[in-house]
């Protein structure tokens, strides 16, 4: 999965034919043409099993946060806990794989949108998830969900493709707040650990193989005189 390339995520949805879409819905072995990873299409029933299942109550203060939430980890959990303290009902917007790859680059996201959705929905602090949320928090989005406060963590924030601030609208409304969870762990840190441990494993095995080869070579040399006789 870590060896995927950008083309892994850059597939034009408009090129899909009707037959391909039907095949995705009926074949258990079908591949998603958008991520090349997902072997199934999540049903509404599967999503409901993970969802909170309740609507905001009248008067509830609604929080909106957006991001990738890739390889869901304790850093995400601490941030969502702090963000939830800002209100009563929290909505998480998850960006599509293509959008994430555009602003994160490399081979991100590691998990596809479906997997990330189920992970975030399973978090106790999350009430609702916007699947494939726009990168920029728009006025339409804030009005539709009646958002009272938009929160963002301490991770670097990339501008939108047109160079605009993705949080320009909530800032203009004075409904934006930076949240410091006190946890600096990121997905990049986890990926770095995986790669570092893999390199250590490979180096250890290479040394082990070299020792075994040296022992075998010494053994064969001890047998050589006997064979000559």
N, C-alpha and C positions, 0 to 999 in steps of 0.2 A: 504493500500500500504506500509506503514511503517513497517508492521508486516511481510513482506516477508522475506524469508531466502535465503541463498546462493544457495540452490538447485533450487531456482526460476530462476536463470540465467544459471545454469550449465546443459544444455541439449545438447547432442551430435548431431550435424547436420547430421552426417553420418547415424544415426538411422532412419531418416525420410524415409518413403516409398513414391513412386510416388503418390499413392492415397491420402496420407495426403497433399502433396503439391497442388494437384489439388483441394482438398476440401478447402484449405486456399484461393485459388483464386476465388472460386465460392460461398462460403457460407458467408453470412453477420454475422453469429454468430460464425464463426471459431475463435479459439484462436491461437496466434502465439506460436509455440513450443519452441521458443528461449527465449521469455520474459514472456510468459503467460499473457501479459497485452493487447497487441494490438488486437483489434477486426477487423482490416481491413489491407489490404496491400495497401500502398500508391501507386498511379499510377504516371506515368511520368507527366501527365497533372496537377495533384495536386501539385507536386513538382515545376513544371514550374511556377505555379501561385504565388509561394512564392519567386522564384529565381530572381536574378538580370537580367539575360537574355543577358548579353553581355560578349564577350571575351576580354582579355587584348589587349590594343592597342600596336603597335610596340613602343618599348622604355619605356613602363610602368615598374615601379619598383614593383616587385611582393613580397608580404608578405605572409608568411605561419605561422599560429598558430594552435596548436592542444590541445585538451582537452575533458572534459566531457560536460561542459556547461549544467549542470543539474539544473532544476528549474530556468531557465534563469532569471537573476535578474540584478539590476543596477550595481553590481560589475562587472559582465561580460560586460555590456554595456560600462562602463568606460574604462575597459581594451581594448576592441576592438576599441574604439575611439582613444586611445593612440597608439595602434598598427597600425591602419590605417594611422596615421600621418607619419609613417616610409616609406610609399610608395604610390602607386597609385591603386593597385589591390590586394585585400586581399582574401586569400583562408583559410578556417577553416577546419581542420581535426577533425572529431568526432570519438571517439573510440567506439567500440562495447560494448554492455551491459556486456558481459562476461569479457572483458578486464578491464572495469571500476570496476567491482566487485572484480577482482583480486587485483588491487592496492589500491582501496578505502575500500574494505571490507564491513562489516555490511550489510545493505540492499540497498546499492547503485548499480546502479542509481535509483532514484525515478521515473524519466521519461524514457521511453524506447527510443531506437535509432531513431525511426521514429518521435516521438514527439520532441525530441531534435533537429533533423534536421530541422523541420519546424520552430521552434522557432529561431534558429540561422539564417536561410535563411531570416526571416522577419526583421532582423537587417539591418539598412540602411548602415552600414559600411562594410557589408559582400558581396562579389561578387560571391563567389562559395564555396560549401561545399563538402568535400570528405567524403562520407558516409562509415563508418567502416574503417577509416584510421589506418594504423599500429601504434602501440605505439611508436616505434622507428622511428625517421625521417631518412629514408634511402637515400643513394646516388641516387637510382633509382627514388624515389619520387621527390627529389630536381631537378634532371635533366628533368624529365617528365614535371613538372610544371614550369620549368625555374625559380626556387625560388631565389630571391636576398637576402632576409633576413628572418630568423626564429626568432620569438619572443615568450617569455614565461613570465608569470607574477611572482608574489611573493609567490604563493602557493607552499608548499613543493613538491619536485619532487621525485617520487619513481623510483628506478632502474628497468630496464626491467627484465624479468624472468630469463635471463642468467647473471644477475648482471651488465650488461653494462649500460652506460649512454645513454638514449634515444636521447639526443641531441649531441652525440659525433661527428656525421658527419658534421652538420653545424658549430660546434665549430672548427673542424679541418679546415674547409674552411674559417674560420673567418667571418661567416655569421649568427652569433647568437647574440641576444641582450635580456637582461632582461628588462622588462617594469614594472614600478611602476605606477599604475593608481591612487594611492592616496586613493583608496577605499578598505578597508579591509574586506568588506562583503563577506561571502562565503555561499555556499549551506548548509554546516554544521551549520552555524549560524541560517539559516532560519529553518532548521529541529529542532534545539534546541529550537527555539521560539515556534514552533508548539507543541512540547512535553511539554514544560514548561507551556504554556497556557492550554493545556489539563489537566495537573495535577492540576493546579489552579482551573479549572472548576469542576473537580471531587471532589476536597477538599471542594469547596464551596457548591456543591450539597449534599455532605455527612453531612456537618454541618446543612444545611437547612432541610434535612430529619430527623436528630436527634432532631432538635427543634420541627418539626411537630409531631414527635412521642411522645415527652415529653408533648406537649399541648394536644394531643389526650389522653394520659394516664391520665393526670390531669382531663380532662373532664369526662372520664369514672369513675374516683374515686368519682367525685361529684354526679354522677348518682347512684352510688352503694347503698347509704343509702336508697334512695327512692325505689329502687328495693327490698331491704330487707323488707321494711314496706309492 
